[in-house]
């Protein structure tokens, strides 16, 4: 319950900052005065309304995932952070293949390496 209110407050602050930043968008004569600002302001407004709902009507105490799920999420975040670091020096193909392989293994941890020799011999 408290976690929903904290997350709602952080989301509300972020949404207000996003709306404030959207109002500072420079426009030119041909695009109109409000059109480039309209979509970001709409996104910020929906985020602010969602945040207010989380603050004033939180869910009951949530059931947090088990420690194994937290470990898998930490591994996925670390892999994606390394992916963003190695993307420019190594190119697109190699980091994407490794990141997709590791994250897909996190989603469905089956022993594909045992099946690979059977698949390769067909």
N, C-alpha and C positions, 0 to 999 in steps of 0.2 A: 504494500500500500504506500509506504513512504517512498519506495523506489519509483513508483509511477509518478508521484508528485515531483520528485527531484528531476526525473527525465522530462516531465511536462514543463517544468520551469526552464530547464536548459533549452528545450525546443522552442519555447516562447521567446526567450532572449535571442536565439538564433534567427527565428522568423522575423522579429522586429528589426534586427540588424540587416537581414536580407531585404526587407521592404525599404529600409532607409537607403541601402546601397542601390536598390532599383530606381529610386527616385533621382539618383545622381547620374543616370545614364544620359549621355549626350545624344541629342537627336539632330538630324539634318532637316532641311526644308522639305525634301521629297517624301520622307517616311512618316511625316505627321508628328504632332506634338506628343500624343499619348501612346501610340501603337508600340514602339519598342519597349516602353515601360510596363505595358499592360500585363503581359504574360508573367514576368517575374513578380509583379505585385500580386497577381492572382495566386501564384504558387506560395508566396509568403503568407497570404491571407488564409489559405487552406491549412498551412502548417500551424499558424497561430490559433485557428479554431480547434484543430486537433489537440494542440497543447493545452488549451483551456479545458477541453473535455477531459483530458488526462489529469489535470490538476483538480477539477471540481468533482469528478466522478471516477475515482480510481477503482481498479479491480481489487478483489480480495487479495490476500497475501499470495504472491505468485509461487509456483513450484519451479525452483531453479534446476537447471540440468545437473546431471551427475558430473563428477570430476573428469570422467573420460571425455565427455562432450566439451568441457572447457579446454581440455588438452588438445582436442581436435580443432577447435576454433583458433587456439593460439598457433597451432602449426599452420593452419590456413592463412592467418594474418601474416605470419613470418614468411611463408612462401610467396604471398602476393607482394610483400614489401621487397623481398629479394628480386622478384620478377621486375618490379619497377626500377630497381637499381641496375639490373643486368640487361634491360631491354635495349638501351642505346648502344652500349659497347659490343654486345654479342649479336645484335640484330633481332628480328622478330621471331624467326622459326625456332631456334634452339631454346630460348627462355620460355616461349609459349608452350612448346612440347613438354618440357620438364614441369612447368607450373600446372599445366592441365593434367598431366599424369599424376602428380602428387595430390592435387586437390580431388581428382576423380577417385583416387584410391582412398582418400579420407571419406568420401561419400559412401563408397561401397567397397569395404576392405576384403576383397576375395583374393585368393591366391592365384592371380592370373599368370604368374611366372611358371606355375606347374602346368598350365594348359598351353603355354606358348610352344613348347617343343612338339606337341600333338598338332597344333594348328599349322606350324611351319612345315611339317612333314606331309601335309595333304597335297 
